[in-house]
């Protein structure tokens, strides 16, 4: 049975801009992990990757398409409104809707938050330690 996770936008962006997308995809495929996404996550990923602060030119459309291929897209109906940052509520909606066991992030606010439902919020290094 696959492990159900949601990768925060910051994880995707980090691996894409550091030219490590291949590693991330191989890790997901080699460890029987189901990664979930939503329209909101895809939109945020696209927007963040196009920010002017990323001076490096890279194929944003290709990265967004790779994200879509690796993830299972969920239509989100749940409305969560208790995230430490209201802009992150969509992540919790996605976690609830997909029955994710883990939200993987590098956001310190989220890493220190305990949601009122069964979800572990951990770093990518922690999930790698759990599954190999």
N, C-alpha and C positions, 0 to 999 in steps of 0.2 A: 504494500500500500504506500503510495507516494506521500512525502512530507509536503504539506500545503503551506506556502509562504507568500508574503507580499514583500517585494523589494521597494523601498522608498526611492523616490526620484533621485536623491543624492547618491545612492549606490550606483544606479545606472549611469548617471552623469560622470561619476568618478571613473568607472571602468571605460566608458566611451572616450573621454578626453585624454585618458592616459594610455590609449591604444591597447587596452586589455579586454576588449569585448569578447575576443575569442576565448580567453581564459574563463570568463564568466559563463558563457554559453556552454562550454565543455563541462565546467563544474556542475551546472544545473542538469545537463543531460546524463552525466556519469553517476549521479547520486539519487536518481529516481525522485526528483523534486518537481512538484507542480507549483509554478509561479503564476500568480493571478494579476491581471491588470484591469483597468476600466477606462472609459472614455476620458474621465478626469485625469487619470494618471498619464495617459498618452498625451493629452493636451499640455499638461504641465511639463512633461519631458521634452516635447517639441519646443515649447516656449523657452525653457531654461537653456537648452542646447543652442538656441539662436541668440542668446544675450551677447551684447557687444563685448563684455568682459572676456569672453573666450576668443582671444585673438587668433588662435590656431584655426585654420580653415579645415573643416572635416565634413564628411557627408552626413549631415543631419537627417535627411530623408532616409538614407540607408540604415542609420542607427535606429530610427523610429520603426522602420519596417522589421528590422531584426528583433526589436523588443516585442512587436506584435506576433512574430512567428514563434518566439520562445515561450510566450505567456498564453494563458487561457484568459480570454476576455470575458468579463462578467458584466451583466447589466445590473447596475446598483440601484436598489430601491430603498434600502435602509438609510435613515438619516440620523447620524450621530452628531452630537453637538457639545461634547465634553472634552475635546482635545485641548492640550495646553496652548496650542496655537490654532485658532479657528480655521486657518487655511489648511490644516492637516486633517480636518474632520473627514474628508473624502477617503483618506487612507483607512480610517477605522470603519467607514461604511464598507469599503472593499474587503477588509479583513472579516467583518461580520458576515457579509454576503457569501464569501467564498469558504467560510469555515477555516480560515487560515490559523495555523498553530503558532506562527511566528510572523512578526513584522520586523524586517531587517532594515536598520537605519544607522546613520552616523550622527543624527540630530540628538544632541545632549538632552534637550527638553523631553523628547520622546523616550529616550533611553531611561530617563528617571520617572517616567509616568507609568502608573498601574491602571489600566482601563478596567471598567466595571463589568467585564466579561472575560472569558477564558482566552487570553492571548498573551504570549511572551514577546516582549520587545527587546531585541538584542542586536549586537553589532554583527557585521559580516564575519569578523574573526571568530566570534563566538559560535555562529552557525557552522562555520568550517570546522571548528573543533568538535562540534556535536556529530557531524555527518562524515567528516574526513576530508 
